[in-house]
């Protein structure tokens, strides 16, 4: 398998990081999570380690990349996706424990511009303006945020008009970086990404009743190296500590019976 050596390296790195925190860890949990969860998950993981002594390490990337890694056999304990379709791919491959799957969070799609840019984009039609040459979004063929963005633009009849301006990226954080650097005039990201940069500003939000329903499903991985510990950390993601952190980061926390 072509990814085996990469995963051996990644596993050793994660273990070394845990050992640096404490030498007598009772367990370690390795979580593959959508890159849009960067920051808040690290905060929650640190709180969990402090509460339980269990070290949680994160493999953060686009959900499509993470799903592919899992399908190819990556030794992960818990998967948090930014897209139900990517979780479905992993489920079809038999790589998640089906009765642990749950919708954990929800998000909203927004359009951003560089913080120093004037009001050139304030509504969807502005994306067709000649002054807007590059529109960054996650790869619309694979990255969840890009799939959502394309579906929205198609629904309002703008996709064909802007398709030639699209700059596909590997994930939403790459969109954020492109707009921050001025390499894109505007971009589609999640509402929560606005909390991670002072160099971009909100142009407009995609109304919840017009955009895609953006849910973050989570599930324990089949054959997880630390299955019991993974289940406990998934339960912790429903705790008041985690709920508060998610909400402060801009996420909508779903009820356990959603």
C-alpha positions in Angstrom: 0.0 0.0 0.0 1.5 3.3 -1.1 0.5 5.2 2.1 2.0 2.7 4.6 5.3 4.4 5.0 3.6 7.8 5.4 1.3 6.4 8.1 4.2 4.8 9.9 6.0 8.1 10.1 2.8 9.9 11.2 2.1 7.4 13.9 5.6 7.7 15.3 5.3 11.5 15.3 2.0 11.4 17.1 3.4 9.0 19.7 6.4 11.2 20.2 4.3 14.2 20.8 2.3 12.4 23.4 5.4 11.1 25.1 6.6 14.7 25.4 3.5 15.5 27.4 3.7 12.6 29.8 5.6 9.3 29.9 2.8 7.2 31.5 -0.1 7.9 29.2 -3.0 5.4 29.9 -4.1 5.6 26.3 -3.7 7.6 23.1 -6.3 8.6 20.6 -5.6 9.5 17.0 -8.3 11.5 15.3 -8.7 12.4 11.7 -10.7 15.6 11.5 -11.7 18.2 8.9 -9.2 21.0 8.7 -12.0 23.5 9.5 -11.9 22.1 13.1 -8.3 23.1 13.6 -7.8 25.1 16.8 -11.0 24.2 18.6 -10.3 20.5 18.5 -6.7 21.1 19.8 -8.2 23.2 22.6 -10.7 20.4 23.5 -8.0 17.7 23.2 -5.8 19.7 25.6 -8.7 19.9 28.1 -9.4 16.2 27.7 -5.8 15.4 28.4 -5.8 17.5 31.5 -9.0 15.9 32.7 -8.2 12.3 31.9 -4.4 11.9 31.2 -5.3 10.6 27.7 -3.4 12.2 24.9 -5.3 13.1 21.7 -3.5 13.7 18.5 -5.0 15.1 15.4 -4.5 14.4 11.7 -6.1 17.5 10.1 -6.9 17.8 6.4 -9.7 18.1 3.9 -12.4 15.5 4.6 -12.0 13.9 1.1 -8.3 13.3 1.8 -9.0 11.9 5.2 -11.7 9.6 3.8 -9.2 8.3 1.2 -6.6 7.6 3.9 -9.1 5.7 6.0 -10.3 3.6 3.0 -6.6 2.8 2.3 -6.2 1.5 5.8 -4.9 4.4 7.9 -4.7 3.3 11.6 -7.1 6.0 12.9 -9.4 5.8 16.0 -12.0 8.5 15.3 -13.1 10.3 12.1 -14.7 13.8 12.1 -15.8 14.8 8.6 -17.1 18.1 7.3 -19.4 16.3 4.9 -21.8 13.4 5.2 -20.8 12.1 1.7 -17.2 11.6 2.8 -18.4 9.7 5.9 -20.6 7.6 3.6 -17.6 6.7 1.5 -15.8 5.4 4.6 -18.9 3.6 5.8 -19.3 1.9 2.5 -15.7 0.7 2.8 -16.6 -0.8 6.1 -14.3 1.5 8.0 -16.6 3.0 10.6 -18.6 1.5 13.5 -22.0 2.4 12.2 -23.8 2.7 15.5 -21.3 5.3 16.7 -22.0 7.6 13.8 -23.7 10.9 14.8 -24.1 14.5 13.5 -22.0 16.5 15.9 -21.9 20.0 14.5 -23.3 22.3 11.8 -21.8 25.2 10.0 -22.6 27.9 7.4 -21.0 28.9 4.1 -19.8 32.5 3.8 -18.0 34.6 1.2 -14.9 36.5 2.3 -12.6 39.2 0.8 -9.2 40.6 2.0 -9.7 42.9 5.0 -8.3 45.9 3.2 -10.5 45.5 0.2 -13.5 47.9 -0.3 -17.1 46.8 -0.7 -16.6 45.2 -4.1 -18.5 42.1 -3.1 -21.6 42.5 -1.1 -24.0 40.1 -2.9 -23.8 37.0 -5.1 -24.1 38.9 -8.4 -20.9 40.9 -7.6 -18.9 37.7 -8.2 -19.5 38.2 -11.9 -17.9 41.6 -11.9 -14.8 42.1 -14.1 -13.0 43.3 -11.0 -13.3 39.9 -9.5 -10.8 37.7 -11.4 -10.1 34.9 -9.0 -12.5 33.1 -6.7 -11.0 30.6 -4.3 -12.9 27.6 -3.1 -12.2 24.0 -2.1 -12.0 21.7 -5.1 -15.7 21.5 -6.2 -15.2 17.9 -7.3 -14.1 16.7 -3.8 -13.7 19.2 -1.0 -16.9 19.5 1.0 -16.9 23.4 1.2 -16.2 23.5 -2.6 -19.0 21.0 -3.3 -21.4 23.2 -1.2 -20.2 26.4 -2.9 -20.7 25.0 -6.4 -24.2 23.7 -5.5 -25.2 27.1 -4.2 -23.9 28.9 -7.2 -25.7 26.5 -9.5 -28.9 27.0 -7.5 -28.8 30.7 -8.1 -27.7 30.4 -11.8 -24.2 31.9 -11.4 -21.9 28.9 -11.7 -21.5 29.1 -15.5 -20.8 32.8 -15.2 -18.0 32.4 -12.7 -16.6 29.0 -13.5 -13.6 30.5 -15.4 -12.6 32.4 -12.3 -12.6 29.5 -9.9 -9.3 28.7 -8.2 -9.7 25.2 -6.6 -7.8 24.5 -3.4 -7.1 21.4 -1.3 -9.3 22.7 1.7 -10.9 25.7 3.2 -7.7 26.8 5.1 -6.0 27.0 1.7 -8.9 29.3 0.5 -8.4 31.4 3.6 -4.6 31.7 2.9 -5.2 32.6 -0.7 -7.6 35.5 0.2 -5.3 36.6 3.0 -2.4 36.8 0.7 -4.4 38.6 -2.0 -3.9 35.7 -4.4 -7.7 35.5 -4.7 -10.1 38.4 -4.8 -12.7 36.5 -2.8 -13.4 33.0 -1.5 -16.0 30.6 0.0 -15.2 29.3 3.5 -17.1 28.3 6.6 -18.5 30.9 9.0 -16.2 29.5 11.6 -13.1 30.3 9.5 -13.7 34.0 10.1 -12.7 33.4 13.7 -9.2 32.3 12.5 -8.0 35.4 10.6 -7.8 39.1 11.0 -6.7 39.5 7.4 -10.1 38.8 5.8 -13.6 40.1 6.4 -17.1 38.9 5.7 -18.5 39.9 2.3 -21.8 38.1 2.7 -23.4 35.0 4.2 -25.1 32.2 2.3 -28.6 32.1 3.9 -29.2 28.9 5.8 -32.4 28.3 3.8 -30.6 28.7 0.5 -27.3 26.9 1.1 -26.5 23.3 1.7 -27.1 21.7 5.1 -23.5 21.5 6.4 -23.2 18.9 9.1 -20.1 17.4 10.7 -20.6 13.7 11.3 -18.3 11.7 13.7 -17.8 8.0 14.1 -15.4 5.5 15.7 -13.2 3.8 13.1 -13.6 0.0 12.6 -10.7 -1.8 14.2 -9.5 1.4 15.9 -6.2 0.8 17.7 -7.7 2.6 20.7 -11.3 1.9 20.2 -12.5 2.2 23.8 -10.6 5.4 24.3 -12.0 6.7 21.0 -15.5 6.1 22.1 -14.9 7.9 25.4 -13.4 10.9 23.6 -16.4 11.0 21.2 -18.6 11.1 24.3 -16.5 13.9 25.6 -17.2 15.9 22.5 -20.8 16.1 23.8 -19.7 17.5 27.2 -20.3 21.0 28.4 -16.6 21.8 28.0 -16.6 20.8 24.4 -20.0 22.4 23.6 -18.8 25.7 25.0 -15.6 25.6 22.9 -17.4 24.7 19.7 -19.9 27.5 20.2 -17.2 30.0 21.0 -15.5 29.0 17.7 -18.8 29.7 15.8 -20.1 26.2 15.3 -23.7 25.1 15.9 -23.8 22.1 18.2 -26.3 19.5 17.3 -28.3 17.7 19.9 -27.4 14.1 20.6 -30.6 12.7 19.1 -30.2 14.7 15.8 
